Every structure is written in C-alpha cells, then in structure tokens.
Amino acid sequence: MPAFADTMYVSEVADDTGTQIKLAQPAKRIVSLAPDITEILFAIGAGPHIVGVIKGSDSPVAARNITKVGDYSGIDVEKIIELHPDLIITWGLTFSRQLSIFKELHIPVYTTEPHQLEDIPKTMQSLGELTGLKSEANKVVNNFKKYLVQLRQRYQSEKPIKVFYQIGGYGLMTINKDSWINQIITLCGGQNVFVNAKTIAPEVNWEAIVAANPDVVIASSEISTWKNAWQKWPEIAAVRQQYLFTINPDLIERAGPRILEGATQMCEYLERGRGKTVLYPFRPQLN
C-alpha cells in the first residue's frame, strides 16, 4: 500500500486527464508551467504561493518577478526541485517526459487541457480546491460565467456575420468548432467560416478564403504589417470594406481570466463589421 493510504486528505480533484490529485494540505509552493495557469492562480488569490513559472508568464505584473524555471522548449528540473514545490501545474502534454521525474518523487502534477470556454472556470474551481481558496475561486467563477451570459444575451440577436480568424500574422492558420475561440465568435453573433474544418487548427489557402468570403477578418497578431497580404484580394468582403482587425493573442489564445477582455473586443469588432459605430462599448455588469 502507498504511504499516503491512511492520510486524511483535505482535497482531492481530478485533472483534465482524469488523474486524481490528492493533497493533505492546501498547496503553498506552486510551480506554474503555462502563462494562463499563472493568470488563473493570481485571479483566485493564489499568486503569493507561486514559486516558479516559465518565461512568458507576464500577467499580472507581479508574475514577472517570479523565478523562471524554463520556457516552452523545456524546463529546468533541478531548479524546480530546489524550489520544493508541493504542486506543479502544467498544460497538456507539454514537458510530459521531464515531469515524470516529479511523479516518481511523489510531487503532485496537475494537468490542464482546456478546449472549450467551460474548461476555464472548471480549472479555476479545481485550483481553488487545491490551494484552499475554494470560496475565492467560486466568486471568480461566478463572475466569469455571468460575464459570458451577458455578452451572449447582448449579441445573440444581432445580424449574423461571417468571420475568418487568423492565428498569428504570417500563415493562414485558423480554428474550427472545437476551439474556445469559435465559441467566442458564436457568442458575439458571428459565423466561423471554417467551423467544419477537420482539424482544430487547420491551415487554409487563399482560394478557400475567397470562396468563404468572410465579412470580417480578425488576426491574433503582433505584426503590424499582416494586413498587407490581404490587400491583394479585394473580392473578399472584409478586404473591400477594410474590416481587418487585430486582437492581442494573450487575450484570446490563453485559456485564462483575460479571455473575457478578448471576447468583449471580438464582439466590438463584429459590431463594426456590421457597419455600426461603437461609441459606447457594451460592458457587462458584475455587481
């Protein structure tokens, strides 16, 4: 029998892989291996308990001063061990080979693998349970869900508008129905022109985009010149009307609390694509 068999656990939750994470006391020394996880931990009040993050964990500002234990190419196992974590939180299969060492050392590893918007509040609740901040996490979760409901109610009756979402600013990669970004487009009254693509992040070509003829193009790009390539295709409605908009990828491609900002911005872009002047942007009320 494992050594922990007779221990009375204060928390036990299943991560997104179905693995049961058991803690005898709330986690106080946490290593976060994804920027969105770091943002969630701060949102629920667990920021002071984060002892290590990977590079790119830049929000909130306080996260920038936390010890870096690696980047997307790999993690520093020895440095993490020196931090004496009582919980490691990772994203999907990232670092899975290196993380096996911590499992052998009986250091709990919680894996998040979000696909839909609903996965974000679920992660908030689970991490609230593991950090002893269940009440604080529930408040954040309730506000998160309330915000999305208000956005949906505001825009669900608007004129449907065709949307092409471009990941980055170099290639023509987009998203299908299995992405939370598609959910946001739908929430804002939009129609993702590649909703039925076979893969979650397909690469398409200009001919397919011309045939789809989106009314609005939104790119998650930090490249100021990304719109230039689109000017070669004036037959596309979005180009003809210059409804080409940029959104910060951190606000919509990270599965964290700031996705609400990204969703709000997405809805405003679609309103402009409908030909409306957004003088008084809609802001959900949480009080």
Secondary structure, DSSP 8 states (H G I E B T S, - for coil): --TTTT---SEEEE-TTS-EEEESS---SEEE-SHHHHHHHHHTT-GGGEEEE-TT--SSGGGGGS-B-EETTEE-HHHHHHT--SEEEEETTTTHHHHHHHHHTT--EEEE---STTHHHHHHHHHHHHTT-HHHHHHHHHHHHHHHHHHHHHHTTS--EEEEEEESSSS-B---TTSHHHHHHHHTTEEETTTT-SSSS-B--HHHHHHH--SEEEEE---TTGGGGGGG-TTSHHHHTT-EEE--HHHHSS-STTHHHHHHHHHHHHHHHTT---SS-------
